[in-house]
Each structure stands twice: as C-alpha cells, then as structure tokens.
Amino acid sequence: MSTERSVVIVGGGLVGSLTACYFAKRGWRVDLLEKRPDIRLPENAHLVEHRSINLAISERGFSALRRLNPDLERQVKALVVPMHGRMIHALDGRQTSQAYDVFGRHINSVGRSTLIKILLDTVSSYSLATLHFNHEFLEADLDSGRVAFIDDKGQRQEITADLMVGADGAYSKVRQRMMARVKMNYSQKYIEHGYCEFSMPALNGAYAMDPNHLHIWPRGSFMLIALPNMDKTFTCTLFMPWSQFDQVKSEDQIAAFFQSNFPDALELMGEKSVRSEYAKNPKGSLMYIKCTPYTYKGRAVILGDAAHAMVPFYGQGMNCGFEDVEALDGIMLRILHEKTPDSDHTCALSESQMQRALDEYSCTRTSDASAIVDLALENYIEMRARVVDYAYLFRKKLEGILHRVVPTAVIPLYTMVSFTSIPYSTVVRQWNRQTKWLHRSIWTLSAMTAIGTGVLAARLFGLLTEYPSGALAGIVAKARSITS
C-alpha cells in the first residue's frame, strides 16, 4: 500500500495554517484553501480586517509552535509584548495592577496579521504544501474525498484527498457538510453584548501607558480594554450590551460617553479619533458554539472556531485552536508508533487507524473545548465587574499565597488555564474542588474566630463581674495569677 496520503485544509487562518504545517511535516501532501487574498503581498495589506487585531498567546499556543519547531516559537516570542497582569483603571483615574501569576509568568500580546504571515511563510517552506488563495470552498463528498471550490479565476474546480480538515471559522461550511452526514449535537448562541475597536497612538514616540499590562476600565455592565502593539500603540476594544450601543449613535454621544466613563482613556486616544473610529469601525457580534462529534469516520475533522467558537474574554480562542492541532498530531503519532515506532510520518496510518485517531480526538477534545467555552463566558463577568470586588480580590490574594507555599496543591484558575497545559476539563474539576475546600476552610476559620471572640468576651465579662470596682486592676491581677 502506498504511504502517500493527501489532506485538504479549508481555511488559511491561524489554525488552518498551523494544521498545514503539521501535516506537511508528517509527510502528507497538503492543499490549503483560503478564500481571501494573500495578506503577505503589499497590495493586499489594506484587506486585513479591523477586528480582534490583537491576540493573547500563552503556554498552550507556544507549546503547539514549539512541538512543530522550537525556532518557530522563538521567532514568535521575538514579536510579542509581555503582559504581566491587568491594570485596572478607576473612574477617577487611579490605576491598580493585578499580577497574573505569583511566580511572574505572563501572557503576550501579538498582532493577528503578524502571526498569520509567519505561519503562512512556514507553510510555504514545506515542499509538500501548496497554498491556494482566492479559492472558496463550495461542497464536498466526505466519503469519496472529493472537494469542490471556486478558484482564483472564478472557475469551479475539484480535487480529491484522503482527509478533509475544516478550519474555516465559526460559520464553517465544512461543519455544515458534516452535519448533513452525522448526528451532530450543535448549539450556537449570541450573547447580548457587542464590541467596537479603537486605537491609542504612541505618545512622543513611546507607549502612552504601561505596555506590560492588559488595561481594563471595568464599569459593571460594560468595559474598555487595551492591548499593546509592537509599534508603541494600543488596540482598544469597547465591550457593552447592544442596548447601550443603540443609545450611542452620534459622534457627540460617543465623545460624551467616553468622557463620562473613560476620561483618562479619552485623553490618550484623542476625542477626534474616538469620534471618527466609532463612526467607521464595525460593531461586532459575540457568540459561542459547541458541537459534537468533531469528525466524520476517518475522512473529515473540524478544528478551532469551526468546532468551538468562544467569546474572547479568556484570550484562549487561538490557544485552544493551536492545542487542537497539537492534540490531534499527538494522538495520530501514538497510534502510528504502536506498529511503527521509528516513523513520524502519520501518512502511513491505515484507514482504520485514521478513524480510530479521529474518534479518539473527538471524544477527548469536545469535553475540553466545552469547558473553555464556558470559562471564557464567565471571565467576561470577572473582567467587567469582579476585578474591583473585595471578595474576589481577597480570594485572589489568598490563592496566590497558598500557590506560592504549596504550588501543586493549590493552583489559581487563571494560572491553570494560561500557564499550563492541564486539559481544560481537568482545570474545571480541580477548580471546583479548590473552591469547595477554600469555602470550607474560610467558613471553619470564621467559625473558630467567632468562637474565640465569644470565649474571650465571656472571660472578660466574667472578670469585670468579679471585679466591679477597680476592674482593670482586678483583671491584671487575675491574669498574673493564671500565668504564675
């Protein structure tokens, strides 16, 4: 049997590009279809979408890059801006830093287009990979592997492959084709909040704010955030309910809104810029998707947002998508090594082995993806409101102390998500156990404190009763007799 195998990957974004690299490295012939032009070309630079320009890459993302090639990880790390914590901006202009990790670990801001260009260049370096820009997916016969698309000349074309990968985003056409063939449980929900992006220019050639923080202006039901760029600017995003967007329609209204809620940001961004960007920049929707299974037989699989789109508030969308690719590669290699331990070419997997690999991937990955989708939604409430709540801050401080003392026994939720590769579903289970333990410990400590206070009060009351006149002298005398 020939070991030459082929894969068609639909979607040339971050996850699709990384997937192409992995398959090409493992000996597959790769065709990557992307409906947009090649943004690496100067004439297409203006086509970069003005949405979610910044990404927060952390350990899970770096792990997938490192597994492919340690040099790729180093290349990306040279183009990021470290963010060591959140900088909370109060209405009166006061700023408070909240570190992400007691051991100094940090997440990193990186430009979306910068990272895509790096990955596309990496794909191009593999002789087995071919990039097809301006190629739009039309349909596919999943059983035969036939894929139809419109090429860059507007002509319908077809190719046949052993495997099809859908990395074509939240509105995935590949997923739609799979849903027609498998009993897929699928849910999609738009949240009641939207977003709009703004920019904060450099100030006298330097960052206008501390660049090593993710800046947050929490205002209860809405918030403004800002992430640093390599060119000394910040990308700012306003998140708030659609009902509030509907109330802020004119340039005068947005200027007044910022003056009332983010006066320090307005000063740094510039009122003129805020006015014009609110008028011209799109207002984006926020939604999340859950589905299962992710595969069809051994012939098709969906990755990234096509399988589990999430809201952006944990900065894990890309990291989770990259981890998808690494997880699938690990499963395929493990199954391959059961019979051919010296080979790293997963194109040698038989059809039955491929189906087993994809089924295992879908079974294990859906629970992890579901967990991070829920965590991302919950983190929005934390960012816009809880970061200024005293109970939240107390728990964060307590967990930090315990994590420093017993780092493997108590691990803060953010640390598990952003600085480890612990499966997301395991993260949730451990977090729930820690929450119960902490609540019981705090309750026990509170009860003991109350009992101790009551006992002390009773003793003092007894002493005062015993020595109604000259009470203080009597208490001192009684204390001396007890200690002697």
FIMAR-421087 format. One record per residue (C-alpha): residue in three letters; z, y, x. Coordinates in steps of 0.02 Angstrom, whole numbers, plus 50000, padded with zeros to 5 digits. Layout:
<sites>
ALAZYX
...
</sites>
This chain:
<sites>
MET500005000050000
SER499545017150065
THR501055028150100
GLU500085044050070
ARG500825052349917
SER500465069049836
VAL501505081649739
VAL501015096749635
ILE502335110249627
VAL502145122949487
GLY502955139549533
GLY502915147849703
GLY504545157449692
LEU506105154249793
VAL506475136649731
GLY504655131249722
SER504315137049900
LEU505825128149970
THR505355112449874
ALA503615113049951
CYS504375114050125
TYR505485098950096
PHE504095087950027
ALA502885092950165
LYS504215089050295
ARG504445071850217
GLY502605067650232
TRP501945072050058
ARG500305081050029
VAL500845096749937
ASP499905108349820
LEU500925123649769
LEU500265133049617
GLU500815151149592
LYS500105161849452
ARG500455178249543
PRO499555185249696
ASP500205182749872
ILE501525196449893
ARG501405194850082
LEU499755204150077
PRO499925223150093
GLU498795226349943
ASN500005216349832
ALA501625224449888
HIS501685235149731
LEU501705219449622
VAL503485214749670
GLU504435215349506
HIS505785228349488
ARG507125216149432
SER508505206749520
ILE507885213449686
ASN509495208549772
LEU510155190949787
ALA511835184849848
ILE511595169949962
SER513115159550009
GLU513535142450081
ARG512555131749958
GLY510975141549990
PHE511215141650177
SER511575122950176
ALA509865119450098
LEU508995130550227
ARG509975122550368
ARG509535104950312
LEU507695109450315
ASN507775118450482
PRO509265126850568
ASP508075140050637
LEU507635144950458
GLU509465147850418
ARG509655158750573
GLN508085168550527
VAL508765172450353
LYS510515176550417
ALA509745189850529
LEU509095198850373
VAL510645199050263
VAL512035211650236
PRO513755203250233
MET514875207250084
HIS516695202950118
GLY517345207249947
ARG517235217749791
MET517525236449797
ILE518225241849630
HIS517845259749578
ALA519085267549456
LEU518555281449338
ASP519495294249443
GLY518525289149599
ARG519875278449680
GLN519205263049770
THR520105246549791
SER519485232149899
GLN519705214249839
ALA519285201749976
TYR518285186349927
ASP519235174750042
VAL520885174850137
PHE520015167550290
GLY518685181150296
ARG517205171450229
HIS515895181850141
ILE514335181350035
ASN512735190150087
SER511525202250005
VAL509695198450037
GLY508105205549961
ARG507175193749846
SER505455198349913
THR506075196850093
LEU506675179150064
ILE505125173749968
LYS504005179850108
ILE504995169850236
LEU504885154050131
LEU503025156250097
ASP502725158250284
THR503715142350311
VAL502665132950183
SER501095139050270
SER501705131750434
TYR501565113950366
SER499835106450382
LEU500115095350229
ALA500485110250114
THR499205121050026
LEU499635137149936
HIS498625141849782
PHE498925159749724
ASN498245166849560
HIS498245149049492
GLU499005147349319
PHE499635130549255
LEU498875125249089
GLU499375107449049
ALA499735090449122
ASP499615072149081
LEU501265066349154
ASP500815047949153
SER499175049649247
GLY499755064249355
ARG498285075049302
VAL498665093649311
ALA497515106949238
PHE497555125249289
ILE496535141349293
ASP496055145549471
ASP495895162549554
LYS494095164049492
GLY494585161049311
GLN493895143349308
ARG494775128149238
GLN495155115449374
GLU496075098849382
ILE496975089349518
THR497925072949514
ALA499585069649600
ASP500905056149608
LEU502295068249564
MET502415084949474
VAL503835097249506
GLY504205111249385
ALA504965126149475
ASP504185138649357
GLY505725147649294
ALA506695149349133
TYR505135149049023
SER504465133749113
LYS502835126549048
VAL503175110449143
ARG504805108349048
GLN503855111048885
ARG502665096948931
MET504135085648972
MET504975089648806
ALA503455082548717
ARG503705065848805
VAL505575063448823
LYS507065065448707
MET507695080948794
ASN509275089548736
TYR508905107948757
SER509855123948719
GLN509435142048757
LYS510485157148717
TYR510265175648745
ILE511895185048770
GLU512175201648685
HIS512075211248849
GLY510565217548945
TYR510285226249111
CYS509355240449194
GLU509145243549380
PHE509345259549480
SER509335264149664
MET510545273249777
PRO509705281449927
ALA510365282150103
LEU511465297150144
ASN510985306150305
GLY510205290050370
ALA511735279450333
TYR512445269650188
ALA513155280950052
MET514585268450027
ASP515405254250123
PRO513965241850146
ASN515075226550167
HIS515625225749987
LEU514875221849818
HIS515315237849724
ILE515895236649543
TRP516265250149416
PRO517155239549282
ARG517275248049112
GLY517835234248994
SER516305230148890
PHE515065235849023
MET514925238649210
LEU513875245449352
ILE513675235549513
ALA512855239749680
LEU512245228249820
PRO511745234349994
ASN509995233150067
MET509475232250249
ASP508645249450237
LYS510345257850203
THR510035259450015
PHE510935250849872
THR510185242249722
CYS511235246649570
THR511225237349404
LEU511955243049239
PHE512515228749126
MET513055232748948
PRO512825227448766
TRP511145230848685
SER512055240948554
GLN512545253348690
PHE510795253548765
ASP510165258048591
GLN511325273148589
VAL510725279448759
LYS508895283648735
SER508515300448815
GLU508675306348994
ASP510025318548941
GLN511015304548861
ILE510945293349015
ALA511485307749127
ALA512955311349010
PHE513375292649003
PHE513445291249193
GLN514445307449206
SER515735300549085
ASN515855282949156
PHE515215282849336
PRO515375300849401
ASP515545295749584
ALA514025284449573
LEU513005297949486
GLU513365309949628
LEU512745297449758
MET511255291249657
GLY510685308549605
GLU510545314049424
LYS508665316549436
SER508415298849500
VAL509545291249366
ARG508605300449231
SER506875295049290
GLU507335276949331
TYR508155274149162
ALA506585280449078
LYS505345270049179
ASN506285254249228
PRO506265239549106
LYS507825234249013
GLY508015215749048
SER508745202048939
LEU510065189748997
MET510025171548943
TYR510545154248995
ILE509795137048974
LYS510495119548975
CYS509485103748957
THR509495085348999
PRO508655074949067
TYR507765083849209
THR506485070249238
TYR505105060049160
LYS505015042249226
GLY504625043749412
ARG503235056249381
ALA503995073349346
VAL505575083349382
ILE506145101249348
LEU507195111549469
GLY508045128449473
ASP507925140049322
ALA506715128149238
ALA508175116149222
HIS509695127549212
ALA509395146249200
MET511025155949207
VAL511665173749196
PRO511805182049368
PHE513655185749375
TYR514175172449499
GLY512705175249614
GLN512345156549606
GLY510645155449522
MET509655154349684
ASN511045144949775
CYS511095131949638
GLY509195130349640
PHE509185127949828
GLU510565115049810
ASP509455105949683
VAL508135103849816
GLU509385097849946
ALA510185085749824
LEU508525078149772
ASP507995076149953
GLY509655067749996
ILE509505055149855
MET507715050849899
LEU508155048350082
ARG509655037450041
ILE508615026049932
LEU507235025550063
HIS508475020850201
GLU509085005750104
LYS507494996750157
THR506765007550296
PRO508225015750386
ASP507165022850526
SER505965032750416
ASP506165050350349
HIS504505050350254
THR505005048850072
CYS503165047350027
ALA503445028950069
LEU504545026649915
SER503835014549789
GLU503585019749608
SER505145010449555
GLN506145018649695
MET505495035749643
GLN506025032949464
ARG507725027349522
ALA507905042749633
LEU507395054849496
ASP508505046549367
GLU509995047349483
TYR509615065449522
SER509545070049338
CYS511125060449297
THR512185068449432
ARG511445085849433
THR511505090049248
SER513405089949243
ASP513505101149396
ALA512215113349327
SER513085114149159
ALA514715118449248
ILE514005133049347
VAL513075139849195
ASP514755141049106
LEU515635148349258
ALA514295161749278
LEU514525167349098
GLU516425167849117
ASN516295177949278
TYR515465192349184
ILE517085195049088
GLU518045194449251
MET516935207249338
ARG516845220049198
ALA518665218949142
ARG519865206949229
VAL519685213949405
VAL520865227949353
ASP522055216649254
TYR523775214549333
ALA523945196249281
TYR522255192249361
LEU522725201549520
PHE524415192649529
ARG523615175549514
LYS522285180049642
LYS523645185649765
LEU524695170149734
GLU523215158349755
GLY522735167149915
ILE524475164549987
LEU524515146249936
HIS522755143250001
ARG523255150250170
VAL524795138950177
VAL524015123150103
PRO522125126150116
THR521595109150050
ALA522845107949907
VAL522555124949825
ILE520815132449834
PRO520355148149735
LEU518915145949613
TYR517805158649699
THR518075150149867
MET517575133049797
VAL516005140049717
SER515395151449855
PHE516055144550019
THR515985125749996
SER514755112649936
ILE516005104349819
PRO515005099049665
TYR515155112149529
SER515835099549403
THR517185094349528
VAL517575112749556
VAL517935114949371
ARG519035099449363
GLN520045104749515
TRP520195122549450
ASN520865116249283
ARG522145105349373
GLN522675120049481
THR522815131249328
LYS523985118949241
TRP525015116749399
LEU525145135549429
HIS525605139149250
ARG526965125849254
SER527605132149421
ILE527635150249362
TRP528495145149200
THR529785134949295
LEU530095149149417
SER530265161549274
ALA531465150049183
MET532525147449339
THR532555166149370
ALA533095169349191
ILE534445155949201
GLY535055162549368
THR535115180249300
GLY536065174149148
VAL537335164749255
LEU537575179749367
ALA537785191149217
ALA539055179149143
ARG540045178549305
LEU540045197349318
PHE540575199049136
GLY541995186649167
LEU542585196249318
LEU542525212649226
THR543535204949085
GLU544795197749207
TYR544995214649293
PRO544765227649156
SER545525241349264
GLY545015243449443
ALA543585231349403
LEU542615234049564
ALA544135231049674
GLY544525215549573
ILE542755208549593
VAL542815211349780
ALA544485202749793
LYS543875188149690
ALA542315186549797
ARG543375186349956
SER544475172649886
ILE542955162249842
THR542145163950014
SER543785160450105
</sites>
